[in-house]
């Protein structure tokens, strides 16, 4: 599952999403829910979003 369906499932879980890792723009909604968001080898759109929002970016 990607994108909004993933977010919908996460919202039904009890508790807070502490950390989330994503690699494509489809993961942005999930990353926005997390206290800590990490872009891992992100595509161009996710990289740009991560830079703008101050999220950590892992490339190696």
Beta strands, then each sheet from edge to edge (+ up, - down):
strand 1: 19-22
strand 2: 36-40
strand 3: 56-58
sheet 1: 1+ 2+ 3+
end
